Amino acid sequence: MKPYYQEDGITIYHGDVRNIQPRCDVVVTDPPYNVGMAYSDHDDRMDERKYLQWLRDIFSHACGDWSRALVWFWQGIRVFNGEARACLPEGFEIHHAAAWFKREFAGDLFKGAHPGFAWEPIIWAARGKPEYHGPRGGHDARDCLVEDRSSRHDKGALEHPCPKPQRTVTRVLSWVSSDTDTILDPFCGSGTTLVAAKNLGRMAIGIDVSERYCEIAARRCSQGVLAL
Ligand SMILES: C[S@@+](CC[C@H](N)C(=O)[O-])C[C@H]1O[C@@H](n2cnc3c(N)ncnc32)[C@H](O)[C@@H]1O
């Protein structure tokens, strides 16, 4: 399949990830949460059972036989309800969960019966022993990633309904991948994972079903390396 964009070790494919299967070392992603987000080309209000099966199928497809790790952002409540385990591809185990502390709404809709979540887990699953490439000491080696609004997004990312903060994603990539790894984001949206990979000098592949989001991602990737 012809890439939508390719430059400096970063490749973007436009299409449904189920029809595209590039090889990678590590999958790092931020899937649709099935909470009714207004994506341009994806129904984010699927039947829950179908949604979990869909996600498991996509995770298995994206990891193939080759990826050693699968790391994804998700709603906290899903993790505590055992749904993270239900989405794991064959042979993967969950080894760690970091916290992205975002200070306000964090994907779990506030329904009035409990406080709203202000953080999201970042689930780290691996086939075999996980490889940690991050710092071994000091504040940067800690797994609670705190962001404030001002540090979160560049302007291009805001054309997507729910971009992740680039600094947070960059930290996650530096934990789970080495210089020689290729990272795959099968739900790349505005391309945050790809920009983070580029900043770290890693190769990365992104896929999105929306051509509009691929265009945003390509525009962001074609810009220079940003200061963290
Ligand atoms: C939560 S968003 C990712 C946002 C991204 N982390 C960012 O920072 O911009 C999930 C993305 O998955 C894409 N998507 C949904 N179904 C897909 C599919 N079957 N194949 C590829 N992409 C899909 C949506 O278009 C959406 O952009």
The ligand as an ORCA input file, in Angstrom:
! r2SCAN-3c Opt
* xyz 0 1
  C      -8.115      8.809     20.422
  S      -7.831      9.174     18.754
  C      -6.051      9.262     18.666
  C      -5.545     10.641     18.960
  C      -4.031     10.737     18.900
  N      -3.398     10.073     20.021
  C      -3.559     12.184     18.870
  O      -2.764     12.588     19.731
  O      -4.012     12.918     17.991
  C      -8.205      7.665     17.962
  C      -8.061      7.697     16.432
  O      -8.375      6.398     15.913
  C      -8.823      6.565     14.568
  N      -9.459      5.290     14.143
  C     -10.649      4.782     14.549
  N     -10.874      3.590     13.961
  C      -9.798      3.319     13.193
  C      -9.424      2.230     12.358
  N     -10.230      1.160     12.187
  N      -8.224      2.269     11.714
  C      -7.405      3.340     11.878
  N      -7.721      4.412     12.638
  C      -8.890      4.407     13.303
  C      -9.752      7.779     14.670
  O      -9.948      8.394     13.419
  C      -8.990      8.669     15.696
  O      -8.222      9.660     15.061
*
